[in-house]
């Protein structure tokens, strides 16, 4: 009986909630996240909204290029799967994440794995694209550039939520190499339209990590490496 009791105490839950925004204040940016502006923008284009009793993060960006980031660690050995929901409300006109001068996206989710030499984070950015094939991935040149993975493709639809699943170790292996990373550093979100001077809008919710893939869930893949050129 004692052994059984100890096993019950030590048993890990099937999932950990990294963020669901339910405790955040409606109409404000979530206080547990930090804003990082890439430029002189003073506006943080993210607020928590509520719909049918559910709270979520809403992003509406025009000239802003601001990421929200949350430092949070978990064991990618115990919880190898990451999942989130997003709803694409407006896709930036003319955006193409492959190139610096059009590198906007309606929705982007960052996953930071580790810091190279203790300074530069190794990061993968999952994006929604209007035209790039789902499963495509690439990396623009430059120090500290993230690998970009196209996690969804298509036009905006303000009524449809999409649920995404990826296996954290597999994504790292296909992008940065064969080394295993046991504890990711955190997550971020970015909806931006500054390069195209247009408009980007998306909603984010229910960011979780899982011990196993739920029945019927479709795992995202990296199957189409893209060569970059302009």
C-alpha positions, -999 to +999 in steps of 0.1 A: +000+000+000+028+024+008+044+018-026+011+023-044+006+056-025+041+069-035+035+060-071+003+079-071+020+110-056+049+109-081+027+103-112+030+131-137-001+147-153-007+139-190-004+176-199+010+209-186-006+242-195+020+268-205-007+294-211-045+296-215-050+333-206-078+325-182-062+343-153-052+373-174-071+407-174-095+412-203-085+443-224-049+442-213-017+424-224-010+394-202+012+404-173+032+372-172+045+379-207+072+404-218+071+426-249+101+429-271+099+456-298+120+452-330+123+489-336+109+521-320+073+509-317+058+519-284+024+501-290+020+465-278-006+451-302-018+423-280-047+422-256-067+394-238-103+391-250-132+369-239-156+350-261-183+327-248-166+325-214-132+317-229-102+341-227-076+342-254-049+365-267-058+388-296-032+404-319-039+432-343-008+447-359-002+474-385+032+491-383+042+473-352+068+446-349+065+434-313+069+399-299+054+387-266+076+362-249+071+340-218+100+324-201+089+290-190+107+257-188+096+221-189+110+187-196+109+178-233+117+143-223+086+139-201+065+162-223+078+159-259+047+173-277+037+209-279+002+221-290-017+254-294-047+269-311-048+299-333-074+317-354-062+337-385-082+369-388-062+389-414-032+379-435-007+407-443-009+416-480+021+405-500+038+388-470+064+361-477+084+350-446+113+338-467+125+373-474+135+402-451+115+429-469+083+409-468+089+389-436+054+394-420+030+368-408-005+368-395+005+344-367+038+331-354+047+311-324+083+309-312+099+280-294+133+287-279+154+256-272+187+267-258+213+296-259+243+290-282+275+299-262+251+311-235+240+341-255+221+335-287+189+314-284+183+286-309+147+293-319+121+278-342+092+300-354+060+283-365+040+306-389+008+307-408+014+315-445-010+326-472+008+307-499+038+286-486+032+249-483+025+235-449+055+216-438+080+239-456+109+251-435+138+274-440+163+298-423+172+332-435+209+342-433+221+362-403+233+356-367+206+343-344+180+339-371+152+314-362+143+284-383+109+291-398+084+263-401+051+267-420+025+252-396-006+263-416-015+277-450-045+295-464-066+326-463-080+343-432-111+329-415-122+348-384-145+320-373-122+290-375-097+279-349-069+256-359-052+232-334-015+225-340+007+196-327+045+192-330+070+169-314+096+192-298+127+169-301+119+161-338+116+198-347+150+205-332+166+175-349+153+186-383+164+222-379+194+227-356+208+192-356+209+158-339+215+169-303+187+164-278+174+194-259+158+184-226+145+218-213+132+245-237+136+281-225+103+296-234+077+305-260+067+337-279+040+350-302+044+375-331+018+388-355+033+416-376+028+436-408+055+462-406+075+451-436+045+451-459+028+481-442-005+462-442-025+445-415-021+413-395-046+398-370-048+365-352-060+350-319-039+326-298-050+302-271-044+269-251-007+265-254+001+231-237+027+204-237+018+167-236+032+134-226+016+117-257-003+126-288-041+126-283-060+100-303-069+113-338-045+142-336-024+150-366+013+157-360+029+185-378+059+176-400+089+193-416+090+177-450+097+205-475+131+223-470+131+255-491+161+270-508+162+308-504+169+333-531+154+365-542 
